[in-house]
């Protein structure tokens, strides 16, 4: 299927930065992108929570507007715009879901490690409370906070974290362990 006149006009209006163009684009393609996220997630998760689905959709929309609509500018019109968006959305969602899966596996391994070392099964649950984590992150040294944020909240791999922080990949695990211990010590009441 070739690019329809409606899609061509919508795309041209977005790329020209016309008022209301992005809102019209989102209104037209939001359901399609949401469907792609849900169907992509079914491969890895049986049920995708609504807030996570919305987060993934938002990430895809942000990727579309990044660098002055760079992804949309690369569209060559050799298919329908909808088909192009399905491919783009599926790639972004799959990448993010893969990072999340790696993070979940890492968190399970961390919890098993904590149980084996006698530090308690609640250690991994501590990190799941985002509000508490955000508060604790503000009290950590910058590098530790950034590592924790990238791994547990952004679901980045050790390799990505190492590259961002300028440290070897095999140093990321010890840094995260140190940061987690630091977070636990900050969480303890002062009289303990």
C-alpha positions in Angstrom: 0.0 0.0 0.0 1.4 3.4 -0.9 1.2 6.6 1.2 -2.3 8.0 1.3 -3.0 11.7 0.6 -4.2 12.1 4.2 -1.1 10.5 5.7 1.2 12.6 3.3 -0.6 15.8 4.5 -0.4 14.8 8.1 3.3 14.0 7.8 4.1 17.1 5.9 2.3 19.3 8.5 4.2 17.6 11.4 7.6 18.0 9.6 6.8 21.7 8.9 5.9 22.2 12.6 2.4 23.5 11.8 0.1 24.3 14.8 -1.9 21.3 15.8 -0.1 18.9 13.5 1.4 16.7 16.2 -1.8 16.5 18.1 -3.6 15.4 14.9 -0.9 12.9 14.3 -1.2 11.5 17.8 -4.9 11.3 17.6 -4.8 9.4 14.3 -2.0 6.9 15.3 -2.3 6.5 19.1 -4.6 3.5 18.9 -2.2 1.8 16.4 0.9 2.4 18.5 -0.9 1.2 21.6 -2.0 -2.0 19.9 1.6 -2.6 18.7 2.9 -2.1 22.3 0.3 -4.6 23.6 0.9 -7.2 21.0 4.7 -6.9 21.3 4.5 -7.2 25.1 2.5 -10.5 24.9 5.6 -12.2 23.7 7.4 -11.4 27.0 4.6 -10.8 29.5 1.2 -12.4 29.9 -0.4 -9.1 31.0 1.1 -5.7 30.6 0.0 -3.2 33.3 -1.7 -0.1 31.9 0.9 2.3 33.4 3.7 0.4 31.8 1.8 0.3 28.5 1.3 4.0 28.6 5.0 4.5 29.5 6.0 2.5 26.4 3.6 4.4 24.2 4.9 7.7 25.5 8.5 6.5 24.9 7.6 5.7 21.2 5.9 9.1 20.7 9.0 10.9 22.2 11.3 8.9 19.9 9.2 10.1 16.9 9.6 13.8 17.8 13.3 13.5 18.9 15.9 15.3 16.8 13.2 17.3 15.0 11.2 14.3 13.9 14.3 12.4 12.6 12.4 9.1 12.5 9.5 10.5 10.5 12.0 12.4 8.2 13.6 9.0 7.3 10.2 7.7 6.0 10.5 7.3 2.2 6.8 6.7 1.4 7.4 3.2 0.0 4.7 1.8 2.3 1.8 3.3 4.2 2.8 5.5 7.1 0.9 3.1 9.4 3.1 0.2 8.3 6.2 2.3 8.9 5.0 3.3 12.4 4.2 -0.3 13.2 7.8 -1.3 12.4 9.3 1.6 14.4 7.0 1.1 17.4 7.6 -2.6 17.5 11.4 -2.1 17.5 11.3 0.5 20.2 8.9 -1.6 22.4 10.8 -4.8 21.9 14.1 -3.1 22.9 12.6 -1.6 26.0 10.8 -4.8 27.0 14.0 -6.8 26.5 15.8 -4.4 28.9 13.0 -4.8 31.3 13.2 -8.6 31.1 16.9 -8.4 31.8 16.3 -6.1 34.7 13.6 -8.4 36.2 16.0 -11.4 35.8 18.7 -9.3 37.5 16.4 -8.3 40.3 15.4 -12.0 40.9 19.0 -13.0 41.0 19.7 -10.1 43.4 16.8 -11.3 45.7 18.1 -14.8 45.6 21.6 -13.6 46.4 20.2 -11.6 49.3 18.3 -14.6 50.6 21.4 -16.8 50.4 23.5 -14.2 52.2 20.9 -13.8 55.0 20.1 -10.2 54.2 16.3 -10.9 53.8 13.8 -11.5 51.1 12.5 -7.9 51.4 15.6 -6.4 49.8 14.3 -6.6 46.2 10.9 -5.2 47.3 12.6 -2.1 48.7 13.7 -1.2 45.3 10.3 -1.5 43.8 8.8 1.3 45.8 9.5 4.1 43.3 8.7 7.0 45.6 11.0 5.7 48.3 13.7 4.9 45.7 13.5 8.5 44.3 13.9 9.9 47.8 16.9 7.6 48.6 18.5 8.4 45.2 18.7 12.0 46.2 20.8 11.0 49.1 23.3 8.9 47.2 26.5 10.0 45.5 25.8 11.0 41.9 27.5 8.0 40.2 25.7 5.5 42.5 22.3 7.2 42.0 22.8 7.3 38.2 23.7 3.6 38.1 20.6 2.6 40.2 18.3 4.9 38.1 19.6 3.5 34.8 19.4 -0.2 35.9 16.2 -0.3 38.0 14.1 2.6 36.6 15.3 2.8 33.0 16.0 -0.9 32.6 19.4 -0.4 31.0 21.9 -3.2 30.6 25.3 -3.4 32.4 26.9 -2.6 29.0 24.8 0.5 28.5 25.4 1.7 32.1 29.2 1.1 31.8 29.3 3.1 28.6 27.3 6.0 30.1 29.4 6.1 33.3 32.7 5.5 31.5 33.5 2.4 33.5 34.2 -1.2 32.5 31.0 -3.4 32.2 32.3 -5.7 34.9 32.5 -2.8 37.3 28.8 -2.1 37.0 27.6 -5.0 39.2 29.9 -4.1 42.1 28.8 -0.4 41.8 25.2 -1.4 41.9 25.8 -3.7 44.9 27.6 -0.8 46.7 24.7 1.6 45.9 22.1 -0.9 47.1 23.9 -1.4 50.4 24.2 2.4 50.7 20.5 2.8 50.0 19.7 0.2 52.7 21.9 1.9 55.2 20.1 5.2 54.5 16.7 3.6 54.9 17.5 2.3 58.4 16.2 4.4 61.3 18.9 6.5 63.0 18.6 4.5 66.3 19.4 1.1 64.7 
